[in-house]
Amino acid sequence: MASRYEPKSVMGWVFTVVGGIVGIPVGLIKGSFDAMQGGSFLDGAGAACEATLDKAAEFGDEHGGKIVSRVLTGVLLGVGVDIAHDIHDHDA
């Protein structure tokens, strides 16, 4: 089995945790399928779950900064529009 990817940023860790929502059921399904075929449940489940979590961590490390900056930009834009709307309503 390949070595585990270690997240390098907060967003890498966040996406690893969120990836667990998908990775754990995927691992259970893959392990169950392998066990029905005569293989090892633990090997199948571990490989599928680890691959999913590794990719989630890599995605978070690679794209986390862009995601955070765009979310913050959207929030600030929304607050600015709300303030402008309130100022316009009070002037009318």
C-alpha positions in Angstrom: 0.0 0.0 0.0 1.2 3.5 -0.8 2.3 5.8 2.0 -0.4 8.0 3.4 -0.7 11.6 2.2 -0.2 14.0 5.1 -2.3 17.3 4.7 -0.1 20.4 4.8 -2.8 23.0 5.5 -5.9 23.6 7.5 -8.0 23.2 4.4 -6.2 19.9 3.7 -7.4 18.6 7.1 -10.9 20.0 6.6 -11.3 18.3 3.3 -9.9 15.1 4.9 -12.6 15.1 7.5 -15.3 16.0 5.0 -13.9 13.2 2.7 -14.5 10.8 5.5 -18.2 11.2 4.9 -17.7 9.7 1.4 -14.6 7.6 2.2 -15.9 5.5 5.0 -19.1 4.2 3.2 -17.0 3.6 0.0 -14.6 1.6 2.1 -17.3 -0.5 3.6 -18.9 -1.2 0.2 -15.5 -2.1 -1.4 -14.6 -4.3 1.6 -17.9 -6.1 1.5 -17.6 -6.7 -2.2 -14.1 -8.1 -1.8 -15.2 -10.3 1.1 -18.1 -11.7 -1.1 -15.5 -12.5 -3.8 -13.4 -14.4 -1.3 -10.9 -11.6 -0.6 -10.1 -9.7 2.6 -12.6 -7.2 3.9 -9.9 -5.2 5.7 -7.6 -4.9 2.6 -10.4 -3.7 0.3 -12.0 -1.4 2.8 -8.6 0.1 3.9 -7.4 0.7 0.3 -10.7 2.4 -0.8 -11.0 4.5 2.3 -7.3 5.6 2.3 -7.4 6.5 -1.4 -10.5 8.7 -0.9 -9.1 10.5 2.1 -5.7 11.0 0.4 -7.3 12.6 -2.6 -9.6 14.8 -0.4 -6.5 16.0 1.5 -4.6 16.8 -1.7 -7.6 18.7 -3.1 -7.9 20.7 0.1 -4.2 21.6 0.1 -4.3 22.5 -3.6 -7.5 24.5 -3.8 -8.3 25.5 -0.2 -6.9 29.0 -0.5 -8.8 29.7 -3.6 -12.1 28.4 -2.1 -11.6 30.5 1.1 -10.8 33.7 -0.8 -13.8 33.3 -3.1 -16.2 32.6 -0.2 -14.9 35.6 1.7 -15.2 37.8 -1.4 -18.8 36.7 -1.9 -19.6 37.4 1.8 -18.0 40.9 1.6 -19.8 41.6 -1.7 -23.1 40.5 -0.1 -22.6 42.7 2.9 -21.7 45.7 0.7 -24.8 45.3 -1.4 -26.9 45.0 1.8 -25.4 48.2 3.2 -25.9 50.0 -0.1 -29.5 48.8 -0.2 -30.1 50.1 3.3 -28.6 53.5 2.6 -30.7 53.8 -0.6 -33.9 52.9 1.4 -33.2 55.5 4.1 -32.5 58.2 1.5 -35.8 57.6 -0.3 
